[in-house]
């Protein structure tokens, strides 16, 4: 996410919690209200999607059927989470 007051206001108007840390060189550098555990969980999910995009068939969605695409995603997750030597 981007550190912008407009984005934060939009998030708060939708009754959601902002999990975007304030940049260190910002005038309003106050990260006291940031939920760091939620930020770490969001970071893990973003990293998982980034690693899934390394598989070309998943990133470009070659499969036509939903079931075969879901199976390809599951197989890619197995390769990611269970490192085989």
Secondary structure, 3 states (H helix, E strand, C coil): CCCCHHHHHHHHHCCCCCCCCCCCCCCCCCCCCCCHHHHHHHHHHHHHHHHHCCCHHHHCCCCCCHHHHHHHHHHHHHHHHCCCC
